[in-house]
Amino acid sequence: MSVYAVVGVQWGDEGKGRCVDTLAANSDAVVRYQGGANAGHTVVVGDEKFVFHLLPSGILYQDKICIIGNGVVVDPEQLFAEIDELAARGKKMSKLIVSNAAHIVMPYHKLLDGLNEAFLSDGQKIGTTGRGIGPCYTDKIQRMGIRAEDLIDPAVLKEKLELNLRLKNEIITKVYGGTAVDFDTLYKQALAWGERLKPMLGDTYEALSELDRNGKNILFEGAQATLLDIDHGTYPFVTSSSTTAGGACTGSGLGPNRIKKVFGVMKAYCTRVGAGPFPTEDFGDDGETLRQTGGEFGATTGRPRRCGWCDLVIADYAAKINGLDGFALTKLDVLTGFDKIKICTAYDVDGKIYTHFPSSVADLSKARPVYEELQGWTEDISTCRSFEELPETAQAYVKYIEEKTGVPIVLIGVGAGRDDTIHRGI
């Protein structure tokens, strides 16, 4: 039996979906434990590309159980759209269980998300996806949230929705000057969601406990990444949930001593969407080359991602925060063609050298990367299936990361497809 967790090392978009899809082949259950439809995981199978925002990336394996845990905030319309798209494309899903305790993203959450972002000045904007994630988590913490189980209880739903709209409509109309949300329309809509969700709902903690007792293999799939964690990320330019490995326990109900290994997914370079500090961001030709070659445009928003060189200060930080047993290095093929490849090993903050990640975002905003330069390669590596097949300079790049972080690289992505992977002991 094995229980693994897969988390992002940087600011998200590292390719966790394809890594989870690869590892799911040997798993009995795949669990999404935090975040919402603000995450986009891309899986390529053959000539087909799938983008999931809420469905766990193991959903394409019909013999698996896929679980959306209590730590996820669920947008029913987005969830149904993903399910319907798979059906339209002739794909059968694995069994899906949605936690009764998962909170529901309501239309007023999306409205408030957009109004609040527009209200902030340019220097204060977070760069949210506008999917209502933050406001939904706010309601959860304020103990006003509507959970999946409420959608199938008309009396409870009515009481909670009336309370929420009394407060939300005051804010929407009097603070932001927006249009109030109609109770009757939303109530009917939410009841319809409940009817469709009802067969999928369950006590997912109990399902996980039973899988664990029966010696089944469980794979936890993180969304976003370490530096977007509400506690450990580049606050306030973060998401609203616990994206690190610890969130797998609180977001699912499986005890922390059950997780045997944690793997961190990192790109061979760095990207970021939205505002916030990004020490290795490249504003020149190299950054644009990474963006175009890597197809760095958001799976959820379509926004061009900010691009820069690999940052080992971040990698080391993520390894410590998550207790990583190994890295999965993705998109190594994107670096093909660079004569020299930069890699950040420290920060210079007003003349002080940091080899550890500073907790102060003010310091991080002033950080200038200290680079080492490694030799690049020009050979096509997309057909490589063993480490020894890689060019020597590509092997040296991988070994350099391992030596500097002390964490083995157990998987290397050399292309977008499910099979474009080098396995090294995962």
C-alpha positions as CSV (number, residue, x, y, z in Angstrom):
1,M,0.0,0.0,0.0
2,S,1.2,3.5,-0.7
3,V,-0.2,6.9,-0.1
4,Y,1.5,9.7,-2.1
5,A,0.9,13.4,-2.4
6,V,1.9,15.5,-5.4
7,V,2.3,19.2,-4.8
8,G,3.5,22.2,-6.8
9,V,7.0,23.6,-6.0
10,Q,6.7,27.1,-7.5
11,W,3.6,29.3,-8.3
12,G,1.6,26.6,-10.0
13,D,1.3,25.5,-13.7
14,E,4.3,23.2,-13.2
15,G,2.6,20.2,-14.9
16,K,1.1,18.5,-11.9
17,G,-1.8,17.2,-14.0
18,R,0.4,15.2,-16.3
19,C,2.4,13.9,-13.3
20,V,-0.7,12.8,-11.4
21,D,-2.0,11.3,-14.6
22,T,1.2,9.3,-14.9
23,L,1.2,8.2,-11.2
24,A,-2.5,7.4,-11.3
25,A,-1.9,4.4,-13.4
26,N,-0.7,2.6,-10.3
27,S,-3.2,4.2,-7.9
28,D,-6.6,3.0,-6.8
29,A,-7.9,6.5,-5.9
30,V,-7.0,10.1,-6.8
31,V,-7.9,12.8,-4.4
32,R,-8.2,16.6,-5.0
33,Y,-8.0,18.2,-1.6
34,Q,-8.0,22.0,-2.0
35,G,-8.6,25.0,-4.3
36,G,-11.4,25.3,-6.8
37,A,-12.0,26.1,-10.5
38,N,-9.1,28.6,-10.3
39,A,-6.8,25.7,-11.0
40,G,-6.2,24.2,-14.4
41,H,-4.6,20.8,-14.9
42,T,-3.8,19.8,-18.4
43,V,-3.5,16.1,-19.4
44,V,-2.5,15.0,-22.9
45,V,-3.4,11.5,-24.0
46,G,-2.3,10.6,-27.5
47,D,-3.6,13.4,-29.7
48,E,-6.2,14.5,-27.2
49,K,-5.8,17.3,-24.7
50,F,-7.9,17.6,-21.6
51,V,-8.1,20.6,-19.2
52,F,-9.6,19.9,-15.8
53,H,-10.4,22.6,-13.3
54,L,-12.2,20.5,-10.6
55,L,-12.2,16.9,-11.7
56,P,-9.1,15.1,-10.4
57,S,-6.6,14.3,-13.1
58,G,-7.1,10.6,-12.7
59,I,-10.6,10.8,-14.0
60,L,-9.7,9.3,-17.4
61,Y,-8.8,6.0,-15.8
62,Q,-12.1,4.1,-15.6
63,D,-10.9,1.7,-12.9
64,K,-10.0,4.4,-10.4
65,I,-12.0,6.2,-7.7
66,C,-11.8,10.0,-7.9
67,I,-12.5,12.1,-4.8
68,I,-13.1,15.8,-4.4
69,G,-12.4,16.4,-0.7
70,N,-13.8,18.7,1.9
71,G,-11.0,21.2,1.3
72,V,-12.1,22.0,-2.2
73,V,-14.6,24.7,-3.1
74,V,-16.9,23.4,-5.8
75,D,-18.4,25.4,-8.6
76,P,-21.3,23.1,-9.7
77,E,-21.7,24.6,-13.1
78,Q,-18.0,24.2,-13.8
79,L,-18.0,20.6,-12.5
80,F,-21.0,19.7,-14.6
81,A,-19.4,21.3,-17.7
82,E,-16.3,19.1,-17.3
83,I,-18.4,16.0,-16.9
84,D,-20.5,16.9,-19.9
85,E,-17.5,17.6,-22.0
86,L,-16.0,14.2,-21.3
87,A,-19.3,12.6,-22.2
88,A,-19.5,14.6,-25.5
89,R,-16.0,13.4,-26.3
90,G,-17.0,9.8,-25.8
91,K,-15.0,9.3,-22.6
92,K,-16.2,7.3,-19.6
93,M,-15.3,8.6,-16.2
94,S,-14.0,6.8,-13.2
95,K,-16.2,6.8,-10.1
96,L,-16.5,10.3,-8.7
97,I,-17.3,11.1,-5.0
98,V,-17.7,14.7,-3.9
99,S,-17.5,15.4,-0.2
100,N,-20.7,16.4,1.6
101,A,-18.6,19.0,3.4
102,A,-17.1,20.7,0.3
103,H,-18.2,24.3,0.1
104,I,-20.1,25.6,-2.9
105,V,-19.0,28.6,-5.0
106,M,-22.1,30.7,-5.5
107,P,-22.7,33.4,-8.2
108,Y,-22.4,36.1,-5.6
109,H,-18.9,34.9,-4.8
110,K,-17.9,35.4,-8.4
111,L,-19.6,38.8,-8.5
112,L,-17.9,40.0,-5.3
113,D,-14.5,38.6,-6.5
114,G,-14.7,40.8,-9.6
115,L,-16.0,43.9,-7.8
116,N,-13.3,43.7,-5.1
117,E,-10.5,43.3,-7.6
118,A,-11.8,46.3,-9.6
119,F,-12.0,48.3,-6.3
120,L,-8.3,47.9,-5.5
121,S,-5.6,50.1,-6.9
122,D,-3.1,48.7,-9.3
123,G,-0.5,48.1,-6.6
124,Q,-3.0,46.3,-4.4
125,K,-4.6,43.9,-7.0
126,I,-4.0,40.2,-6.4
127,G,-4.7,39.2,-10.0
128,T,-7.4,36.6,-9.1
129,T,-9.0,34.5,-11.7
130,G,-12.4,36.0,-10.8
131,R,-13.8,32.5,-10.1
132,G,-15.1,33.4,-6.6
133,I,-12.6,31.2,-4.8
134,G,-11.5,33.8,-2.2
135,P,-15.0,35.0,-1.2
136,C,-16.1,31.3,-0.9
137,Y,-13.3,30.5,1.5
138,T,-14.1,33.7,3.3
139,D,-17.6,32.5,3.9
140,K,-16.2,29.2,5.1
141,I,-14.0,30.8,7.7
142,Q,-16.8,33.1,8.7
143,R,-19.0,30.1,9.2
144,M,-21.6,31.3,6.7
145,G,-20.7,29.0,3.9
146,I,-23.1,26.8,1.9
147,R,-21.8,23.2,1.7
148,A,-22.6,20.5,-0.9
149,E,-24.9,18.7,1.6
150,D,-27.0,21.9,2.0
151,L,-28.0,21.7,-1.7
152,I,-30.0,18.6,-1.1
153,D,-31.8,20.0,2.0
154,P,-34.3,22.6,0.7
155,A,-35.1,24.0,4.2
156,V,-31.4,24.4,5.2
157,L,-30.5,25.8,1.8
158,K,-33.3,28.4,2.1
159,E,-32.2,29.5,5.5
160,K,-28.5,29.8,4.6
161,L,-29.2,31.5,1.3
162,E,-31.5,34.1,2.8
163,L,-28.9,35.0,5.4
164,N,-26.1,35.2,2.9
165,L,-28.0,37.4,0.4
166,R,-29.1,39.8,3.2
167,L,-25.5,40.5,3.8
168,K,-24.0,40.1,0.4
169,N,-26.6,42.3,-1.4
170,E,-25.9,45.1,1.1
171,I,-22.2,44.9,0.2
172,I,-22.9,44.5,-3.6
173,T,-25.3,47.4,-3.8
174,K,-24.1,49.9,-1.2
175,V,-20.3,49.4,-1.2
176,Y,-19.7,48.5,-4.8
177,G,-22.8,50.0,-6.5
178,G,-23.6,46.7,-8.2
179,T,-26.9,44.9,-8.8
180,A,-28.5,42.7,-6.1
181,V,-28.7,38.9,-6.6
182,D,-32.3,37.6,-6.7
183,F,-33.1,35.0,-4.1
184,D,-35.8,33.1,-6.0
185,T,-33.7,32.6,-9.1
186,L,-30.6,31.5,-7.2
187,Y,-32.6,29.2,-4.9
188,K,-34.1,27.3,-7.8
189,Q,-30.7,27.1,-9.5
190,A,-29.1,25.7,-6.3
191,L,-31.8,23.1,-5.8
192,A,-31.2,22.0,-9.4
193,W,-27.5,21.7,-8.7
194,G,-28.3,19.6,-5.7
195,E,-30.4,17.2,-7.7
196,R,-27.6,16.5,-10.1
197,L,-24.9,16.4,-7.4
198,K,-26.8,14.1,-5.0
199,P,-25.7,10.7,-6.5
200,M,-22.0,11.9,-6.3
201,L,-22.1,13.1,-2.7
202,G,-20.6,11.1,0.2
203,D,-18.5,11.2,3.4
204,T,-15.2,11.1,1.5
205,Y,-13.1,10.8,4.7
206,E,-14.8,7.5,5.3
207,A,-14.2,6.3,1.8
208,L,-10.5,7.2,2.1
209,S,-10.3,5.4,5.5
210,E,-11.8,2.3,4.0
211,L,-9.4,2.4,1.0
212,D,-6.5,2.8,3.4
213,R,-7.6,0.0,5.6
214,N,-7.9,-2.3,2.6
215,G,-4.3,-1.5,1.5
216,K,-5.2,0.5,-1.6
217,N,-3.0,3.0,-3.3
218,I,-4.1,6.6,-2.8
219,L,-2.8,9.6,-4.7
220,F,-3.3,13.2,-3.4
221,E,-3.4,15.9,-6.1
222,G,-2.5,19.4,-5.1
223,A,-3.7,22.5,-7.0
224,Q,-1.8,25.7,-7.3
225,A,1.6,25.4,-5.5
226,T,3.8,26.1,-2.5
227,L,4.3,29.8,-3.1
228,L,0.6,30.3,-3.4
229,D,-0.2,28.7,0.0
230,I,-2.2,31.0,2.3
231,D,0.3,30.5,5.1
232,H,3.6,29.7,3.4
233,G,3.3,31.6,0.1
234,T,4.2,35.1,-1.0
235,Y,1.3,36.6,1.0
236,P,-0.9,38.5,0.1
237,F,-0.3,37.4,-3.5
238,V,-1.5,33.9,-2.8
239,T,-4.5,31.7,-3.2
240,S,-7.0,31.1,-0.3
241,S,-6.3,27.5,0.6
242,S,-3.5,25.3,2.0
243,T,-1.7,24.2,-1.2
244,T,1.2,22.4,0.6
245,A,1.4,18.8,1.6
246,G,-0.2,19.5,5.0
247,G,-3.4,20.5,3.2
248,A,-3.8,17.0,2.0
249,C,-4.8,15.9,5.5
250,T,-7.0,18.8,6.4
251,G,-8.6,18.9,3.0
252,S,-9.5,15.2,2.9
253,G,-9.8,13.8,6.5
254,L,-7.0,11.2,6.1
255,G,-4.4,11.3,9.0
256,P,-1.0,12.7,8.3
257,N,0.8,9.5,9.4
258,R,-0.8,7.7,6.4
259,I,1.0,9.7,3.7
260,K,4.2,7.8,2.9
261,K,5.8,10.0,0.2
262,V,5.5,13.6,-1.1
263,F,6.6,14.6,-4.5
264,G,7.1,18.1,-5.7
265,V,6.5,19.1,-9.3
266,M,8.8,21.9,-10.6
267,K,9.3,23.3,-14.1
268,A,12.8,23.3,-15.5
269,Y,12.3,27.1,-15.4
270,C,9.8,29.3,-13.5
271,T,6.4,30.9,-14.3
272,R,3.9,32.9,-12.4
273,V,0.4,34.2,-13.2
274,G,-0.9,37.3,-11.5
275,A,0.7,39.9,-9.3
276,G,3.5,39.5,-6.7
277,P,7.3,39.2,-6.5
278,F,9.1,36.9,-8.9
279,P,12.9,37.3,-8.5
280,T,14.0,35.4,-11.6
281,E,11.4,36.9,-14.0
282,D,13.0,37.6,-17.4
283,F,11.6,40.6,-19.2
284,G,13.7,40.1,-22.4
285,D,14.0,37.7,-25.3
286,D,14.8,34.7,-23.1
287,G,11.5,35.2,-21.1
288,E,9.5,35.5,-24.3
289,T,11.2,32.4,-25.8
290,L,10.3,30.4,-22.7
291,R,6.7,31.7,-22.9
292,Q,6.2,30.8,-26.6
293,T,8.1,27.5,-26.6
294,G,6.5,26.4,-23.4
295,G,3.0,27.5,-24.3
296,E,2.8,29.5,-21.2
297,F,-0.7,30.8,-21.2
298,G,-3.1,30.0,-18.3
299,A,-5.3,26.9,-18.6
300,T,-8.0,28.7,-16.6
301,T,-7.8,32.3,-17.8
302,G,-5.7,32.2,-21.0
303,R,-3.5,34.9,-19.5
304,P,0.2,34.9,-20.6
305,R,2.3,33.7,-17.8
306,R,5.3,35.6,-16.5
307,C,8.4,33.6,-17.3
308,G,12.0,33.3,-15.9
309,W,14.8,31.0,-15.0
310,C,14.8,28.1,-12.5
311,D,15.1,29.3,-8.9
312,L,16.8,26.8,-6.5
313,V,16.1,29.1,-3.4
314,I,12.4,28.3,-4.1
315,A,13.1,24.6,-4.7
316,D,14.9,24.3,-1.4
317,Y,12.1,26.1,0.4
318,A,9.4,23.9,-1.1
319,A,11.4,20.8,-0.2
320,K,11.5,21.9,3.5
321,I,7.9,23.1,3.7
322,N,6.5,19.9,2.1
323,G,9.0,17.3,3.3
324,L,9.7,16.3,-0.3
325,D,10.9,12.8,-1.1
326,G,11.6,13.7,-4.7
327,F,11.1,16.3,-7.5
328,A,9.3,15.7,-10.7
329,L,11.0,18.0,-13.2
330,T,8.8,19.0,-16.1
331,K,9.3,20.8,-19.4
332,L,13.0,20.1,-19.6
333,D,12.5,20.0,-23.4
334,V,11.6,23.7,-23.4
335,L,15.2,24.6,-22.5
336,T,16.4,23.0,-25.7
337,G,18.2,25.5,-27.9
338,F,19.6,27.8,-25.2
339,D,23.4,28.2,-25.5
340,K,23.5,29.1,-21.8
341,I,21.0,28.3,-19.1
342,K,20.8,30.4,-16.0
343,I,19.9,28.9,-12.6
344,C,19.4,31.0,-9.4
345,T,21.2,29.8,-6.3
346,A,20.8,32.9,-4.0
347,Y,19.2,36.3,-3.7
348,D,20.9,39.7,-3.2
349,V,18.7,41.9,-1.1
350,D,20.3,45.3,-0.6
351,G,23.7,43.8,-0.6
352,K,22.8,40.9,1.8
353,I,23.0,37.4,0.3
354,Y,20.1,35.1,1.1
355,T,20.5,31.4,0.4
356,H,17.2,30.7,2.1
357,F,13.8,32.0,1.0
358,P,12.9,35.2,2.9
359,S,9.6,35.3,4.7
360,S,9.3,39.1,4.2
361,V,7.6,39.8,0.9
362,A,9.1,43.3,1.1
363,D,12.6,41.7,1.0
364,L,11.5,39.3,-1.7
365,S,10.3,42.2,-3.8
366,K,13.8,43.7,-3.7
367,A,15.6,40.4,-4.3
368,R,18.0,40.2,-7.2
369,P,18.9,36.7,-8.4
370,V,22.4,35.4,-8.1
371,Y,22.9,33.2,-11.1
372,E,25.1,30.3,-12.1
373,E,25.3,29.6,-15.8
374,L,25.2,26.0,-17.2
375,Q,25.9,24.8,-20.7
376,G,22.8,24.3,-22.8
377,W,22.0,21.7,-25.5
378,T,20.4,21.7,-29.0
379,E,19.5,18.1,-29.4
380,D,15.8,17.1,-29.5
381,I,15.1,15.3,-26.2
382,S,11.4,14.6,-26.7
383,T,12.0,10.9,-27.6
384,C,14.4,10.2,-24.7
385,R,13.0,7.6,-22.3
386,S,16.0,7.0,-20.0
387,F,18.3,9.4,-18.3
388,E,21.3,8.1,-20.2
389,E,19.7,9.1,-23.5
390,L,19.7,12.8,-22.5
391,P,22.6,15.0,-23.8
392,E,25.4,15.2,-21.2
393,T,24.6,18.9,-20.6
394,A,21.0,18.1,-19.9
395,Q,22.1,15.4,-17.5
396,A,24.4,17.9,-15.9
397,Y,21.5,20.4,-15.4
398,V,19.4,17.7,-13.7
399,K,22.3,16.6,-11.5
400,Y,23.1,20.2,-10.5
401,I,19.5,20.7,-9.2
402,E,19.8,17.5,-7.2
403,E,23.2,18.4,-5.7
404,K,22.1,21.9,-4.7
405,T,18.8,20.9,-3.1
406,G,19.7,17.4,-1.8
407,V,16.5,16.1,-3.3
408,P,16.5,13.4,-6.0
409,I,14.7,14.1,-9.3
410,V,12.6,11.0,-9.8
411,L,10.6,11.9,-12.9
412,I,11.6,14.1,-15.9
413,G,9.1,15.5,-18.4
414,V,10.5,15.8,-22.0
415,G,7.2,16.5,-23.8
416,A,3.5,17.2,-23.2
417,G,2.2,13.6,-23.7
418,R,1.4,11.0,-21.1
419,D,4.4,8.9,-22.3
420,D,6.9,11.7,-22.7
421,T,8.4,10.9,-19.3
422,I,11.7,9.6,-17.9
423,H,11.2,7.6,-14.7
424,R,14.0,7.5,-12.2
425,G,12.8,5.4,-9.3
426,I,9.4,7.0,-8.5
